[in-house]
Amino acid sequence: MRAVEYAAYGGPEVLQLASVPSPHCGPGEVLVEMHAASVNPVDGKIRAGLLKPAPGPFPARTGRDGAGFVRALGEGVSPEWLGRRVCFVAPRGQGTWAEEVVMPASLIAPIPDTLAFTDAAALSLAGISAWIALVETTRITPGMRVLVHAGAGGVGGMAVQLAHGLGATVIATCSRRNADYVRKLGASETIAYDEVAFETKVQDLDVVLDLMGGDVHRRSYATLKKGGTLVYLNAQPIEDRGAEFGVDVVMAQILPHQAALAAIVARVADGTMVSTLSRALPFDAFAEAHRLSDSGHARGKIVLAIRPPD
Ligand SMILES: NC(=O)c1ccc[n+]([C@@H]2O[C@H](COP(=O)([O-])OP(=O)(O)OC[C@H]3O[C@@H](n4cnc5c(N)ncnc54)[C@H](OP(=O)(O)O)[C@@H]3O)[C@@H](O)[C@H]2O)c1
């Protein structure tokens, strides 16, 4: 089978399509025939050597999530899984940009026939990131005022929809060109970060979801009311100024999470939320997918169709 691998840190050009042996399921595992996988900023950061620990011995694989058919079962896995359409978020370092992937059965979530594999891949890591941040870490409740940074991005697009669905009033930052797109996802107000400083436009917030870090993180404190929460999931170190501003600063720990994934799948399946898939590229466009993600300005999700779209 074929898998995307790299043998040295660098730009997207280090990625190559390699012929490798098919994996075998161990106890508690399933073999997934992969149909789609999304690209996430973390893929580019790891490939560039910016995140430690390193992804393990070279050659390394890329990709954190995906969707496909369960084609084989390891010992102890319920036979009900065989042939099911599923999506998943993989443990870091394993790599999902491959024609076959072995996953713990405890991490896969079933998807309905009505949900395309490309959409299921698009909602996986981005969806659980929004869920863990807004439902499990922050506990958004109806009536809260929530600022979502980078509302046009993969996580931001899911977070805007989720917070809106939970009854919050959602304000989101994005570039001017993405304002209509983000409003359609459920933001009642957008702030064009390329035209105005967001902290001059919004105050007294209950929650800020920081998907940017750095300067955006520093400037976000002033927008919160006392007792508010600044939740972040960026990998960059932050300077915690919570005590100075009287706010809680919490990091959402994003780990593979079957229940969170199932909750997002259910919302997309019943139409409460939509997949934010913007482009599905063929498998051999793997380097282009990393390049588009590395730009930091992708709208919604970019997905690799590892097999031709269903
Ligand atoms: N810790 C974890 O496990 C974990 C999990 C998921 C994500 N993350 C991190 O969370 C961050 C967001 O992930 P993602 O998948 O949503 O990224 P993404 O899809 O690549 O985000 C791209 C979006 O960011 C927007 N953007 C760029 N600069 C901005 C600014 N100054 N203000 C507001 N929006 C801005 C862009 O909007 P425009 O095109 O309109 O400029 C674009 O739509 C990344 O750093 C990622 O690594 C971490």
The ligand as an SDF file (V2000), in Angstrom:
LIG
                    3D

 48 52  0  0  0  0  0  0  0  0999 V2000
   -3.1660   21.4280   20.4020 N   0  0  0  0  0  0  0  0  0  0  0  0
   -3.7850   20.7460   19.4700 C   0  0  0  0  0  0  0  0  0  0  0  0
   -3.8400   19.5330   19.4930 O   0  0  0  0  0  0  0  0  0  0  0  0
   -4.4260   21.4930   18.3280 C   0  0  0  0  0  0  0  0  0  0  0  0
   -5.5140   20.9200   17.6430 C   0  0  0  0  0  0  0  0  0  0  0  0
   -6.1130   21.6500   16.6120 C   0  0  0  0  0  0  0  0  0  0  0  0
   -5.6010   22.9070   16.2890 C   0  0  0  0  0  0  0  0  0  0  0  0
   -4.5410   23.4100   16.9890 N   0  0  0  0  0  0  0  0  0  0  0  0
   -3.9820   24.7250   16.6470 C   0  0  0  0  0  0  0  0  0  0  0  0
   -5.0310   25.6690   16.5670 O   0  0  0  0  0  0  0  0  0  0  0  0
   -4.7290   26.6240   15.5660 C   0  0  0  0  0  0  0  0  0  0  0  0
   -5.8980   26.7340   14.5880 C   0  0  0  0  0  0  0  0  0  0  0  0
   -6.0590   25.5070   13.8900 O   0  0  0  0  0  0  0  0  0  0  0  0
   -6.9560   25.4430   12.5880 P   0  0  0  0  0  0  0  0  0  0  0  0
   -6.9510   24.0410   12.1150 O   0  0  0  0  0  0  0  0  0  0  0  0
   -8.2470   26.1240   12.8180 O   0  0  0  0  0  0  0  0  0  0  0  0
   -6.0670   26.3560   11.5950 O   0  0  0  0  0  0  0  0  0  0  0  0
   -6.3710   26.8410   10.1350 P   0  0  0  0  0  0  0  0  0  0  0  0
   -7.6000   26.1810    9.6020 O   0  0  0  0  0  0  0  0  0  0  0  0
   -5.1320   26.7150    9.3340 O   0  0  0  0  0  0  0  0  0  0  0  0
   -6.6700   28.3960   10.3380 O   0  0  0  0  0  0  0  0  0  0  0  0
   -6.5970   29.2290    9.2480 C   0  0  0  0  0  0  0  0  0  0  0  0
   -7.4560   30.4510    9.5060 C   0  0  0  0  0  0  0  0  0  0  0  0
   -6.7910   31.3600   10.3920 O   0  0  0  0  0  0  0  0  0  0  0  0
   -7.2660   32.6470   10.0610 C   0  0  0  0  0  0  0  0  0  0  0  0
   -6.3700   33.6810   10.5460 N   0  0  0  0  0  0  0  0  0  0  0  0
   -5.0710   33.8690   10.2100 C   0  0  0  0  0  0  0  0  0  0  0  0
   -4.5810   34.9410   10.8970 N   0  0  0  0  0  0  0  0  0  0  0  0
   -5.5990   35.4200   11.6710 C   0  0  0  0  0  0  0  0  0  0  0  0
   -5.7260   36.4810   12.5950 C   0  0  0  0  0  0  0  0  0  0  0  0
   -4.6900   37.2960   12.9000 N   0  0  0  0  0  0  0  0  0  0  0  0
   -6.9070   36.6680   13.2200 N   0  0  0  0  0  0  0  0  0  0  0  0
   -7.9780   35.8560   12.9560 C   0  0  0  0  0  0  0  0  0  0  0  0
   -7.9250   34.8360   12.0590 N   0  0  0  0  0  0  0  0  0  0  0  0
   -6.7380   34.6190   11.4440 C   0  0  0  0  0  0  0  0  0  0  0  0
   -7.3600   32.6230    8.5610 C   0  0  0  0  0  0  0  0  0  0  0  0
   -8.3680   33.5020    8.1820 O   0  0  0  0  0  0  0  0  0  0  0  0
   -8.1930   34.4640    6.9190 P   0  0  0  0  0  0  0  0  0  0  0  0
   -7.9640   33.5820    5.7250 O   0  0  0  0  0  0  0  0  0  0  0  0
   -9.5040   35.1540    6.9170 O   0  0  0  0  0  0  0  0  0  0  0  0
   -6.9860   35.3120    7.1840 O   0  0  0  0  0  0  0  0  0  0  0  0
   -7.7370   31.1720    8.2330 C   0  0  0  0  0  0  0  0  0  0  0  0
   -9.1110   31.0450    7.9440 O   0  0  0  0  0  0  0  0  0  0  0  0
   -3.4160   26.1470   14.9000 C   0  0  0  0  0  0  0  0  0  0  0  0
   -2.3300   26.8330   15.4920 O   0  0  0  0  0  0  0  0  0  0  0  0
   -3.3610   24.6950   15.2680 C   0  0  0  0  0  0  0  0  0  0  0  0
   -2.0560   24.1590   15.2850 O   0  0  0  0  0  0  0  0  0  0  0  0
   -3.9580   22.7320   17.9980 C   0  0  0  0  0  0  0  0  0  0  0  0
  1  2  1  0
  2  3  2  0
  2  4  1  0
  4  5  1  0
  4 48  2  0
  5  6  2  0
  6  7  1  0
  7  8  2  0
  8  9  1  0
  8 48  1  0
  9 10  1  0
  9 46  1  0
 10 11  1  0
 11 12  1  0
 11 44  1  0
 12 13  1  0
 13 14  1  0
 14 15  2  0
 14 16  1  0
 14 17  1  0
 17 18  1  0
 18 19  2  0
 18 20  1  0
 18 21  1  0
 21 22  1  0
 22 23  1  0
 23 24  1  0
 23 42  1  0
 24 25  1  0
 25 26  1  0
 25 36  1  0
 26 27  1  0
 26 35  1  0
 27 28  2  0
 28 29  1  0
 29 30  1  0
 29 35  2  0
 30 31  1  0
 30 32  2  0
 32 33  1  0
 33 34  2  0
 34 35  1  0
 36 37  1  0
 36 42  1  0
 37 38  1  0
 38 39  2  0
 38 40  1  0
 38 41  1  0
 42 43  1  0
 44 45  1  0
 44 46  1  0
 46 47  1  0
M  CHG  2   8   1  16  -1
M  END
$$$$
